[in-house]
Amino acid sequence: MDYSDIGLWVVQGLLAFAMIASGGIKAATRREKLMTRMAWVAGFPTWAPVAIGAAEVAGGIGLILPWGTGIVPVLTPVAGACLAILMVGAVKVHADHSDLKGGIPAGVLGLLGIIVAVGRSL
């Protein structure tokens, strides 16, 4: 295991933690409560936060399990790329709501997704 592999594992772990935590909150919290903390929820269909949360949780799991177990490891860079795309949408939504506080972390998480996608594809 070289330094780049260790670095990628750190990035994968941080990104997976962030995605599973934020996705779990979106998927498990009632819409009314989410709207008090996330203004964008009001402009989306009822099912959207749950679907977004489920996608984030699935992506977070996909960052760790395939590469860690060696079972279909190609899914790890795919998960990174999918999360990066999801975060582009998140940045757009936060920008539309003038929410810099939410847009910057989404952008950083998107960049981490790109790092995983590229790093695990090489």
C-alpha positions as CSV (number, residue, x, y, z in Angstrom):
1,M,0.0,0.0,0.0
2,D,1.6,3.3,-1.1
3,Y,0.9,6.8,0.0
4,S,-1.5,7.6,-2.9
5,D,-3.6,4.5,-1.9
6,I,-3.7,5.7,1.7
7,G,-4.6,9.2,0.6
8,L,-7.5,7.8,-1.5
9,W,-8.7,5.7,1.4
10,V,-8.8,8.8,3.6
11,V,-10.7,10.7,0.9
12,Q,-13.1,7.8,0.4
13,G,-13.7,7.5,4.1
14,L,-14.3,11.2,4.6
15,L,-16.6,11.4,1.6
16,A,-18.5,8.2,2.6
17,F,-19.0,9.5,6.1
18,A,-20.3,12.8,4.9
19,M,-22.6,11.2,2.3
20,I,-24.0,8.5,4.6
21,A,-24.6,11.0,7.4
22,S,-26.3,13.7,5.3
23,G,-28.1,11.2,3.1
24,G,-29.4,9.4,6.2
25,I,-30.7,12.6,7.6
26,K,-32.5,13.5,4.4
27,A,-34.0,10.0,4.0
28,A,-35.1,9.5,7.6
29,T,-36.3,13.0,8.6
30,R,-39.9,14.1,8.1
31,R,-40.3,16.7,5.4
32,E,-41.6,19.4,7.7
33,K,-38.6,19.2,10.0
34,L,-36.2,19.2,7.0
35,M,-37.8,22.4,5.7
36,T,-36.8,24.2,8.9
37,R,-33.2,23.5,8.1
38,M,-33.1,23.1,4.4
39,A,-35.1,25.8,2.5
40,W,-34.7,24.0,-0.8
41,V,-36.9,21.1,0.3
42,A,-40.0,23.3,0.0
43,G,-39.5,23.6,-3.8
44,F,-39.2,19.8,-4.4
45,P,-41.7,17.0,-4.6
46,T,-42.3,15.1,-1.3
47,W,-40.3,12.1,-2.5
48,A,-37.3,14.1,-3.6
49,P,-35.4,14.5,-0.3
50,V,-35.9,10.8,0.4
51,A,-34.6,9.8,-3.0
52,I,-31.6,12.2,-2.8
53,G,-30.8,10.9,0.7
54,A,-31.0,7.3,-0.5
55,A,-28.7,8.1,-3.4
56,E,-26.2,9.7,-1.1
57,V,-26.3,6.7,1.3
58,A,-25.9,4.3,-1.6
59,G,-23.0,6.3,-3.0
60,G,-21.3,6.5,0.3
61,I,-21.5,2.7,0.7
62,G,-20.3,2.3,-2.9
63,L,-17.2,4.3,-2.1
64,I,-16.0,1.8,0.5
65,L,-17.5,-1.7,0.0
66,P,-16.6,-2.6,-3.6
67,W,-12.9,-1.5,-3.3
68,G,-12.5,-2.8,0.2
69,T,-13.9,-6.3,-0.5
70,G,-12.5,-6.6,-4.0
71,I,-16.0,-7.5,-5.3
72,V,-16.7,-5.5,-8.4
73,P,-14.2,-2.8,-7.5
74,V,-15.1,-0.8,-10.6
75,L,-18.2,0.4,-8.7
76,T,-16.0,2.6,-6.4
77,P,-15.0,5.1,-9.1
78,V,-18.5,4.9,-10.5
79,A,-19.9,5.8,-7.1
80,G,-17.4,8.7,-6.9
81,A,-18.4,10.0,-10.3
82,C,-22.1,9.7,-9.5
83,L,-21.7,11.5,-6.2
84,A,-19.8,14.3,-8.0
85,I,-22.7,14.7,-10.4
86,L,-25.1,14.7,-7.5
87,M,-23.1,17.4,-5.8
88,V,-23.1,19.6,-9.0
89,G,-26.9,19.5,-8.7
90,A,-26.6,20.4,-5.0
91,V,-24.4,23.4,-5.7
92,K,-27.0,24.6,-8.3
93,V,-29.9,24.2,-5.9
94,H,-28.0,26.0,-3.1
95,A,-27.0,28.8,-5.5
96,D,-30.6,29.2,-6.6
97,H,-31.5,29.7,-2.9
98,S,-28.6,32.1,-2.3
99,D,-27.3,29.5,0.2
100,L,-23.5,29.9,0.2
101,K,-23.3,28.0,3.5
102,G,-24.6,24.9,1.8
103,G,-23.1,25.4,-1.6
104,I,-19.5,25.4,-0.6
105,P,-19.5,22.1,1.2
106,A,-21.4,20.5,-1.7
107,G,-18.8,21.8,-4.0
108,V,-16.0,20.4,-1.9
109,L,-17.7,17.0,-1.6
110,G,-18.1,17.0,-5.4
111,L,-14.4,17.6,-5.8
112,L,-13.7,14.7,-3.4
113,G,-16.0,12.5,-5.6
114,I,-13.9,13.5,-8.7
115,I,-10.7,12.6,-6.8
116,V,-12.0,9.2,-6.0
117,A,-13.4,8.6,-9.5
118,V,-10.1,9.5,-11.1
119,G,-7.8,8.0,-8.5
120,R,-9.5,4.6,-8.5
121,S,-9.8,4.5,-12.3
122,L,-6.0,4.7,-12.8
